[in-house]
Amino acid sequence: MKIKVTILLILFLFTVSLSQAQTVWLYTPNGKQVYAFMNDEMSSTDISTTTNFYKNAYPKATVLENASNTYNCHSYA
């Protein structure tokens, strides 16, 4: 059940973030141009809610940072 809820939450957040995303061009360290989405940050309430959801869903995990809608590891690939 937790897996289904987690998947639904991720899909919801992804859909919401794309609807508010701005499209940009980024450059890799090797100079390759890549197309990406730049998201606005979530509200402080959404950050807390999302972070707490994952803390409760995975109590043995260590949270290193609060949830964020702006971090995109793919832009550093």
N, CA, C and O of each residue as an XYZ file, in Angstrom:
308
protein
N       0.822     -1.201      0.000
C       0.000      0.000      0.000
C       0.862      1.260      0.000
O       0.563      2.221     -0.710
N       1.950      1.255      0.809
C       2.827      2.426      0.849
C       3.428      2.714     -0.517
O       3.595      3.873     -0.895
N       3.750      1.668     -1.250
C       4.347      1.842     -2.572
C       3.358      2.541     -3.505
O       3.739      3.452     -4.240
N       2.096      2.121     -3.481
C       1.088      2.737     -4.345
C       0.890      4.209     -3.993
O       0.792      5.053     -4.883
N       0.831      4.514     -2.717
C       0.665      5.903     -2.279
C       1.872      6.722     -2.692
O       1.729      7.854     -3.155
N       3.059      6.161     -2.528
C       4.282      6.863     -2.900
C       4.309      7.144     -4.395
O       4.643      8.253     -4.814
N       3.963      6.157     -5.195
C       3.951      6.338     -6.645
C       2.936      7.396     -7.046
O       3.223      8.242     -7.893
N       1.766      7.358     -6.453
C       0.750      8.365     -6.771
C       1.208      9.757     -6.370
O       0.973     10.715     -7.107
N       1.855      9.893     -5.221
C       2.353     11.197     -4.787
C       3.427     11.710     -5.743
O       3.429     12.885     -6.111
N       4.324     10.841     -6.137
C       5.382     11.250     -7.066
C       4.786     11.673     -8.401
O       5.183     12.698     -8.955
N       3.844     10.905     -8.923
C       3.204     11.271    -10.192
C       2.464     12.603    -10.081
O       2.509     13.424    -10.997
N       1.789     12.809     -8.963
C       1.079     14.073     -8.755
C       2.055     15.242     -8.719
O       1.848     16.248     -9.398
N       3.110     15.114     -7.932
C       4.089     16.195     -7.829
C       4.776     16.463     -9.160
O       5.038     17.615     -9.506
N       5.072     15.396     -9.914
C       5.697     15.548    -11.217
C       4.773     16.299    -12.168
O       5.212     17.202    -12.879
N       3.494     15.929    -12.181
C       2.517     16.585    -13.052
C       2.359     18.058    -12.689
O       2.337     18.920    -13.567
N       2.248     18.341    -11.409
C       2.110     19.728    -10.957
C       3.362     20.522    -11.303
O       3.265     21.661    -11.760
N       4.526     19.940    -11.092
C       5.761     20.670    -11.346
C       5.941     20.964    -12.828
O       6.432     22.036    -13.183
N       5.551     20.030    -13.707
C       5.691     20.282    -15.136
C       4.728     21.357    -15.616
O       5.045     22.105    -16.541
N       3.570     21.440    -15.004
C       2.606     22.447    -15.436
C       3.076     23.853    -15.081
O       2.619     24.828    -15.677
N       3.987     23.963    -14.112
C       4.491     25.262    -13.694
C       5.938     25.484    -14.134
O       6.544     26.495    -13.776
N       6.494     24.557    -14.901
C       7.904     24.613    -15.251
C       8.159     25.575    -16.404
O       7.328     25.761    -17.293
N       9.321     26.165    -16.350
C       9.823     27.003    -17.425
C      10.858     26.169    -18.175
O      11.650     25.465    -17.549
N      10.863     26.236    -19.501
C      11.838     25.469    -20.259
C      13.104     26.289    -20.452
O      13.047     27.491    -20.713
N      14.253     25.622    -20.321
C      15.552     26.294    -20.439
C      16.546     25.371    -21.140
O      16.329     24.163    -21.236
N      17.625     25.949    -21.621
C      18.748     25.189    -22.154
C      19.862     25.230    -21.128
O      20.206     26.294    -20.612
N      20.428     24.058    -20.831
C      21.559     23.952    -19.915
C      22.748     23.400    -20.676
O      22.597     22.828    -21.756
N      23.920     23.572    -20.113
C      25.135     23.053    -20.721
C      25.854     22.133    -19.753
O      26.048     22.475    -18.586
N      26.246     20.975    -20.234
C      26.993     20.030    -19.416
C      28.423     20.546    -19.264
O      28.826     21.461    -19.983
N      29.193     19.971    -18.339
C      30.595     20.391    -18.207
C      31.399     20.229    -19.503
O      32.401     20.916    -19.703
N      30.961     19.324    -20.376
C      31.645     19.142    -21.666
C      31.113     20.066    -22.758
O      31.541     19.972    -23.909
N      30.187     20.957    -22.410
C      29.679     21.931    -23.365
C      28.496     21.486    -24.190
O      28.070     22.219    -25.083
N      27.942     20.300    -23.925
C      26.772     19.841    -24.674
C      25.529     20.565    -24.187
O      25.309     20.696    -22.983
N      24.724     21.029    -25.118
C      23.485     21.737    -24.789
C      22.364     20.717    -24.570
O      22.165     19.827    -25.396
N      21.631     20.845    -23.457
C      20.513     19.960    -23.167
C      19.287     20.784    -22.785
O      19.403     21.836    -22.158
N      18.131     20.299    -23.165
C      16.853     20.943    -22.895
C      16.363     20.483    -21.525
O      16.428     19.292    -21.220
N      15.877     21.399    -20.701
C      15.459     21.015    -19.354
C      14.274     21.863    -18.908
O      13.900     22.841    -19.556
N      13.704     21.461    -17.793
C      12.624     22.202    -17.155
C      13.163     22.853    -15.895
O      13.860     22.204    -15.115
N      12.854     24.122    -15.681
C      13.244     24.817    -14.467
C      11.968     25.074    -13.662
O      11.074     25.796    -14.103
N      11.905     24.481    -12.495
C      10.702     24.553    -11.671
C      10.809     25.647    -10.619
O      11.897     25.946    -10.127
N       9.682     26.233    -10.283
C       9.610     27.129     -9.146
C       9.637     26.284     -7.882
O       9.214     25.128     -7.893
N      10.127     26.852     -6.810
C      10.162     26.125     -5.545
C       8.750     25.955     -5.000
O       7.869     26.780     -5.240
N       8.555     24.870     -4.263
C       7.271     24.613     -3.610
C       7.086     25.609     -2.465
O       8.043     26.251     -2.033
N       5.868     25.731     -1.984
C       5.607     26.557     -0.811
C       6.217     25.889      0.415
O       6.496     24.690      0.388
N       6.426     26.639      1.479
C       7.003     26.062      2.695
C       6.107     24.961      3.267
O       6.600     23.991      3.843
N       4.804     25.114      3.109
C       3.870     24.078      3.558
C       4.054     22.797      2.756
O       4.090     21.705      3.324
N       4.171     22.927      1.421
C       4.378     21.754      0.576
C       5.715     21.082      0.866
O       5.805     19.854      0.853
N       6.743     21.865      1.125
C       8.057     21.308      1.461
C       7.951     20.484      2.742
O       8.437     19.355      2.798
N       7.320     21.045      3.765
C       7.156     20.331      5.036
C       6.319     19.076      4.871
O       6.672     18.018      5.391
N       5.206     19.189      4.147
C       4.308     18.047      3.946
C       5.017     16.916      3.213
O       4.923     15.758      3.619
N       5.720     17.242      2.145
C       6.414     16.225      1.360
C       7.542     15.586      2.156
O       7.696     14.365      2.150
N       8.329     16.408      2.841
C       9.423     15.881      3.658
C       8.891     14.968      4.748
O       9.425     13.879      4.956
N       7.854     15.394      5.442
C       7.270     14.571      6.510
C       6.652     13.288      5.984
O       6.707     12.253      6.647
N       6.064     13.350      4.798
C       5.504     12.138      4.193
C       6.593     11.080      4.048
O       6.395      9.929      4.438
N       7.735     11.460      3.494
C       8.810     10.495      3.280
C       9.482     10.071      4.576
O       9.941      8.934      4.688
N       9.548     10.965      5.557
C      10.078     10.570      6.870
C       9.197      9.491      7.498
O       9.703      8.543      8.098
N       7.888      9.639      7.361
C       6.957      8.655      7.921
C       6.921      7.370      7.093
O       6.809      6.278      7.651
N       7.013      7.492      5.785
C       6.954      6.318      4.916
C       8.215      5.465      5.024
O       8.159      4.245      4.868
N       9.353      6.110      5.292
C      10.635      5.404      5.371
C      11.359      5.806      6.650
O      12.346      6.539      6.598
N      10.874      5.330      7.802
C      11.399      5.782      9.091
C      12.874      5.429      9.334
O      13.522      6.061     10.169
N      13.406      4.445      8.632
C      14.809      4.078      8.834
C      15.755      4.883      7.937
O      16.973      4.808      8.097
N      15.209      5.636      7.011
C      16.037      6.448      6.113
C      16.455      7.736      6.814
O      15.772      8.216      7.719
N      17.564      8.275      6.392
C      18.043      9.548      6.917
C      17.760     10.631      5.885
O      18.210     10.529      4.744
N      17.029     11.651      6.266
C      16.735     12.761      5.371
C      17.923     13.709      5.397
O      18.270     14.254      6.445
N      18.547     13.903      4.240
C      19.705     14.785      4.160
C      19.306     16.230      3.907
O      19.967     17.151      4.386
N      18.241     16.433      3.166
C      17.746     17.776      2.841
C      16.227     17.725      2.772
O      15.651     16.666      2.525
N      15.589     18.838      2.984
C      14.141     18.922      2.811
C      13.790     18.747      1.334
O      14.627     18.931      0.451
N      12.548     18.391      1.095
C      12.061     18.253     -0.277
C      12.256     19.566     -1.022
O      12.186     20.646     -0.435
N      12.501     19.458     -2.315
C      12.703     20.656     -3.131
C      12.197     20.385     -4.538
O      12.319     19.270     -5.046
N      11.645     21.376     -5.146
C      11.152     21.266     -6.506
C      12.154     21.863     -7.493
O      11.910     21.854     -8.700
N      13.266     22.375     -6.999
C      14.212     23.064     -7.878
C      15.455     22.249     -8.190
O      16.136     22.532     -9.176
N      15.774     21.239     -7.375
C      16.966     20.445     -7.619
C      16.720     19.469     -8.753
O      15.722     18.747     -8.749
N      17.611     19.443     -9.710
C      17.501     18.528    -10.839
C      18.876     17.947    -11.107
O      19.708     18.575    -11.762
N      19.109     16.755    -10.603
C      20.420     16.131    -10.768
C      20.769     15.939    -12.241
O      21.950     15.891    -12.586
N      19.784     15.828    -13.108
C      20.056     15.599    -14.523
C      20.719     16.805    -15.173
O      21.389     16.651    -16.194
N      20.557     17.978    -14.625
C      21.189     19.152    -15.233
C      22.698     19.146    -15.007
O      23.418     19.957    -15.590
N      23.175     18.242    -14.168
C      24.613     18.162    -13.909
C      25.231     16.948    -14.595
O      26.414     16.669    -14.400
N      24.456     16.230    -15.389
C      24.968     15.009    -16.037
C      26.025     15.347    -17.066
O      26.568     14.449    -17.711
